[in-house]
Amino acid sequence: MLLGNGTSGIAVSNAAGVGQCLVGNASGAPSFQACPGSDGVRTFNSLNGDVTLDTTSANSFVVSGNNIRIQDATSSIKGLASFDGTNLTIVNGAVNTAQNITTSATPTFAGLNLTTALGVASGGTGRSTLATNGVVVGQGTSAVTTVGTNTAGQCLVSGTGGALSFASCPGSGGVASLNGLNGAVTIDTVTPSSLLVSGNNIRIQDATSSIKGLASFNTDSLTVTNGSVSTVQSINTTATPTFAGLTLTSPLGVGSGGTGRSTLAAGSLLIGNGSGAISTLGTSVAGKCLVSGASGTLSFLDCPGTDVVSSLNGVSGAVTVTAVDPASIDTTGNTITVKDASYTTKGLASFNGGNFVVSNGAVNTIQKIATTSSPTFAGLTLSSALGGSKWRDWGWKFCN
């Protein structure tokens, strides 16, 4: 390698070995040396060239100088970790439990073993063992208790304050049999007062007593089910019974849905009167109309409107007079006035089609003729000569 050396002769430099690089020193003078960086990492996990370490969260890498530390699970920001696939799931790097286990969740397990008995407030018993054949008894929010007995034939009996215990069954020293029945026999009635008990005597009241006992009932109007007697349909004050017919000795009042009357005039109308009996209204004269009067009082009179105009310009029924501008029609009482051209708001008029245009009722000249306008005419005839500046202005316009 030939190297320049200012005004001196060219210097020659050769590599002392294979794989050396021409490297400049602090003064810029080049020489063959070991290539810079050749003593670094040649490959990384079998990769060479520019290799990048990447994580979802950049904070899981801590870089200090030439040192790269991958944070582990002991750091506040985790790095790489290994997860149990039975209890944890990983989707795109996001780790989650196999099922929700938050305080509001309802996870499902094949079984559950607790080192401490589940309390009553959490749906448990609060006890880790229960007495064999013991009856579990609640104790509010405290752990349940059990009540049991080793003696046969006893009953669970309530005591003072509702406390339960096994004791001799109540009534075991009573009547041994009744009408061939033994054990606990009960004589029952729907109304306990229909049984009169005096000492060891039980009297079943009959129909002669104020509180009836046994009786025979008409099946057309009454039903008896297990000793319970009732009417074939409800007839209390709130009921709506159904009958084939109904005959009353006095008319059903309006308050009960009736008319309050026993007869109604033939061909008459029924008129309401509040809660009082209805009244009737009729007429024997043909062509009359039912007309309301003061306070809504109804009566048959000559039909209103029979003396009005029967037609307008050959049109009958409901006839309406309209205009593009409603203000051009003046209605006062029974008088309709169509305004003419003498009014500010014009009514009907006929306009010369050569000098006027009419669009949707709006009349205008064929061209603008205001003092500031410049109309165009084929010719102009004046009754007096055009004088002064007007002549100059008009003359200039005609010349141009």
Secondary structure, DSSP 4 states (H G I P E B T S, - for coil): -EE--TTSPPEE---SSTTEEEEE-TTS-EEEEEPTTTTS---BTTB-SS-----SSGGGEEEETTEEEE--TTSSS-------TTTEEEETTEEEESS--STT-----S----SSPPPGGGTS-S-S---TTPEEEEETTEEEEEE--SSTTEEEEE-GGG-EEEEEPTTTTS-SEETTEESS-----SSGGGEEEETTEEEE--TTSSS--S----TTTEEEETTEEEESS--STT-----S----SSPPPGGGTS-S-S---TTPEEEEETTEEEEEE--SSTTEEEEE-GGG-EEEEEPTTTTS---BTTB-SS-----SSGGGEEEETTEEEE--TTSSS--S----TTTEEEETTEEEESS--STT-----S----SS---HHHHHHHHHHHH-
